[in-house]
Amino acid sequence: MSDYIYPDIETAEAEAKQEASWKTYIVDLTKDVSKPTPILRDPRDNSSLWATEGNLIMVAGEAKARKTFNVKMLVYIYLQQNPEGACIWVDTEQSEYHIGLAFKAVQEVMGWEPKKPHERLTMVSFLGLAKRERLNMLSQMMSEVNPGLLVIDNIGHLVTNINDPEQSDTLVTMFDKFKKENPHSVILGVLHTNEGSSKLSTDPKMRGHVGSDMEQYAETIFKVTRVDSKISKVMLKSRNALAQESYQFYVDDKWIPRIMEHAADGDIEPQPKMSAIEQKQNDCFKHLPVEGHRRAFWWHGQLGAHGAPATPQSRKAWFEKALGLGWLVEDKGITQSEPSYSHKDFVDPQRNINELGEDLSDPF
């Protein structure tokens, strides 16, 4: 049992409960209660229901499964299907740069004016706050706002011990309070699954006691697994019998996730098998942020064209060369145990070839 307490939240809850009687919680059966309103449906089939008002839905998966891309897609689908709806997206781990990329993807799909904030989507960053501060700040925010969709990425970063039942109960209590006070809202949470579990089971479990509670608590869980370098698959677990079992999505040239129209009900669209060299390339760059994969493949190809050895053992030399040329920069906003890298300019590959073509041959 943990002795870690979130005083701002728990003290107020305890004081309120001391004055309450059990009779306070008797259900008034004479009151008309409307059926929960659907607010998120499968865009391929409007009869397939993903989320209703007053519930929690979860996106789960291992690192680099493209969970955040799936969240982007769910956010813009929600905004499209609910023209008056608004979303607040709380992020706990990404840099402002990567948060900006998420906003730009939604902005592009919605057709909003570029480089301007929009009243229907607010991005909030708790990066740098202690976990207790994050939870207290989230609690304060949830008492003051009433968005149609509240995204929390990542729920695991609100607790000091993901296996602590007391801290997990604190989260559940806070979510219940928000849902009761905001019956027309939906919470979309993000959480990692156990490392390697997607290879051992078709239903990988979310991490820790927090994950176990969310498995039981969520209306729908979107479990994301990586199919290949371009495509991810999402298996749905839902209390709603109308939810389809699965879908696949890919990321287009503008880094916008797009659902694949013909991948449903567990079908995996056949993908071309990787060559041995392509597999080595994939192994070399799998630790990069997802947004850096395509750029990494590009400069790998440039190095390879100039005689760089195509073996995983050579990747350190490739990174050093690319860093020296200014093609990559260290991304200090990614909170990982090892440095991550992304392309410095983050522009179209053909433009890079045109502008840097002469420089590419000099070092080799």
ABEGO torsion letter per residue (X at the ends): XBABBBAAAAAAAAAAAAABBAAAABBBAABBBBBBBBABBBAABAABBABBBGBBBBBBEBBGAGAAAAAAAAAAAAAAABAABBBBBBBAABBAAAAAAAAAAAAAAAGBBBGBBBAABBBBBABGBBAAAAAAAAAAAAAABBBABBBBOBAAAABABAABAAAAAAAAAAAAAAAAABAABBBBBBBBBBBGAAAABABBBBBEAAAAAAAAABABBBBBBBABAABBBBBBBBABAABBABBBBBBBAAGBBBBBAABBGGBBBBBBBBBAAAAAAAAAAAABBAAAAAAAAAAAAAAAAAGBBBBAAAAAAAAAAAAAAGABBBBAABBBABBBBBBAAGBBAAAAAAAAAAAAAAAX
